[in-house]
Structures are given as C-alpha cells and as structure tokens.
C-alpha cells in the first residue's frame, strides 16, 4: 500500500469515530479482523468488533473524540501507529486520557486494531 493511502486510511478511520459513525468505522475493518481492547479483551470478526463498539457509539461513556498527536506509518509492512488524546464529555464533567492504536492493514482493510492506553491502574491478570 502506498504511504499516502495508508495515512488517508488511518485518518479516515479516526474521523469516522469522531463523527460517531459506527458503519463508517466498520467499513474500514476486514471481516476477520481482530480488535484487542486496552483492557485485554480480544474481539474476533466484524460482528464481535461491532458489538464491542456499540456502547461507545451509543454514548454510554459520554461524547468521545480522538485528537491525533502522532501518526507513524510503515507502508511496506502495512502498519500504522496513531497516538491520540481521547477527550470525553461525561455527566460528571470533562475528562481525557491518552493512548495509541497499532493498526495492521491488508488489501486496504484493517485486519488488527491493537489499543493501548495510559490508565490509573495497570491491567492485572494473566496475559495470553
């Protein structure tokens, strides 16, 4: 994939989140994609990934927006790293947290979305 096309894909994917466009987000995902959430939950396949995103798009966590801070792409490998500040407007007031996504892309679709985040407490438990 050409570098500019990969950049456009990652930016478009992020913009779909910021438009609250679940169908738009899912249009970027491969049918057999994997979404590894920041809490260690792994979702396999488009149906499971859509279900994992529903609470966010339904507004369960408030209004979320991802503000890109860094974007690195490796067009040869079809991989990108996007570091973001996620701002939230919640019933308790504004909040924010930082994180990043590592995206693997094949044939113009995201095959893996690996999310990592800075949090108050580390993820505890067995890592598989």
C-alpha positions as CSV (number, residue, x, y, z in Angstrom):
1,X,0.0,0.0,0.0
2,X,1.3,3.5,-0.8
3,X,2.2,5.6,2.1
4,X,-0.3,8.4,1.4
5,X,-3.1,5.8,1.0
6,X,-2.2,4.3,4.4
7,X,-2.2,7.7,6.0
8,X,-5.6,8.5,4.4
9,X,-7.0,5.2,5.7
10,X,-5.9,5.9,9.3
11,X,-7.1,9.5,9.2
12,X,-10.4,8.4,7.7
13,X,-10.8,5.7,10.3
14,X,-10.2,8.1,13.1
15,X,-12.6,10.7,11.6
16,X,-15.3,8.1,11.4
17,X,-15.0,7.6,15.2
18,X,-15.2,11.4,15.7
19,X,-18.4,11.6,13.6
20,X,-20.0,8.9,15.7
21,X,-20.3,6.8,12.5
22,X,-20.2,3.1,13.5
23,X,-21.0,2.0,10.0
24,X,-18.2,4.2,8.7
25,X,-15.7,2.7,11.2
26,X,-16.8,-0.9,10.3
27,X,-16.3,-0.2,6.6
28,X,-12.5,0.0,7.3
29,X,-12.4,-3.3,9.1
30,X,-11.7,-6.7,7.4
31,X,-14.4,-9.3,8.0
32,X,-12.0,-11.5,10.0
33,X,-10.3,-8.6,11.8
34,X,-9.1,-8.6,15.4
35,X,-9.7,-5.8,17.9
36,X,-7.5,-6.1,21.1
37,X,-9.0,-3.6,23.5
38,X,-6.9,-1.6,26.0
39,X,-8.4,-3.8,28.8
40,X,-7.2,-7.0,27.3
41,X,-10.5,-8.1,25.7
42,X,-10.0,-9.6,22.3
43,X,-12.8,-9.4,19.7
44,X,-12.5,-11.6,16.6
45,X,-14.5,-10.9,13.5
46,X,-16.6,-7.9,12.3
47,X,-19.7,-8.9,14.3
48,X,-17.8,-9.1,17.6
49,X,-15.9,-5.9,16.9
50,X,-19.2,-4.0,16.1
51,X,-20.7,-5.3,19.3
52,X,-17.6,-4.1,21.3
53,X,-18.0,-0.6,19.7
54,X,-21.8,-0.2,20.3
55,X,-21.6,1.2,23.9
56,X,-19.1,3.9,22.7
57,X,-21.3,4.9,19.8
58,X,-24.5,4.7,21.8
59,X,-22.9,7.3,24.2
60,X,-22.5,5.1,27.2
61,X,-19.2,6.8,28.1
62,X,-20.2,10.3,27.0
63,X,-19.1,12.1,23.9
64,X,-15.7,10.8,22.9
65,X,-13.3,12.5,20.4
66,X,-9.9,11.3,19.4
67,X,-7.3,14.0,18.8
68,X,-4.3,12.8,16.9
69,X,-1.0,13.6,18.5
70,X,1.4,11.4,16.4
71,X,1.0,9.2,13.3
72,X,3.6,6.8,12.1
73,X,3.1,4.5,9.1
74,X,5.1,1.7,7.5
75,X,3.6,1.4,4.1
76,X,5.8,-1.6,3.2
77,X,4.5,-3.7,6.1
78,X,1.0,-2.2,6.1
79,X,1.2,-1.0,9.7
80,X,0.4,2.3,11.4
81,X,0.7,3.7,14.9
82,X,-1.6,6.6,15.9
83,X,-1.1,8.2,19.3
84,X,-4.2,10.2,20.5
85,X,-5.7,12.2,23.3
86,X,-9.3,10.9,23.8
87,X,-11.5,13.7,25.3
88,X,-14.7,12.8,26.9
89,X,-17.8,14.9,27.8
90,X,-19.5,13.0,30.6
91,X,-22.2,13.6,33.1
92,X,-19.5,14.2,35.7
93,X,-17.7,16.7,33.5
94,X,-14.9,16.7,31.0
95,X,-12.1,14.1,31.1
96,X,-9.3,12.9,28.9
97,X,-6.9,10.0,28.5
98,X,-4.0,9.2,26.2
99,X,-3.5,6.1,24.2
100,X,-2.5,4.7,20.9
101,X,-3.6,2.2,18.3
102,X,-1.4,0.0,16.2
103,X,-3.2,-0.9,13.0
104,X,-2.4,-3.7,10.6
105,X,-3.7,-3.2,7.1
106,X,-4.0,-5.7,4.2
107,X,-5.8,-5.1,0.9
108,X,-7.0,-1.7,2.1
109,X,-8.8,-3.0,5.2
110,X,-7.8,-3.1,8.9
111,X,-7.0,-6.6,10.0
112,X,-5.9,-5.8,13.5
113,X,-6.6,-2.9,15.9
114,X,-4.4,-3.1,19.0
115,X,-5.3,-0.4,21.5
116,X,-3.0,0.7,24.4
117,X,-3.8,3.4,26.9
118,X,-2.4,5.2,29.9
119,X,-4.6,4.5,32.9
120,X,-4.6,5.0,36.6
121,X,-4.2,1.3,37.2
122,X,-2.4,-1.4,35.2
123,X,-4.2,-4.3,33.6
124,X,-3.8,-7.1,36.0
125,X,-4.2,-10.8,35.3
126,X,-2.8,-13.4,33.0
127,X,-1.6,-12.2,29.6
128,X,-2.2,-14.7,26.9
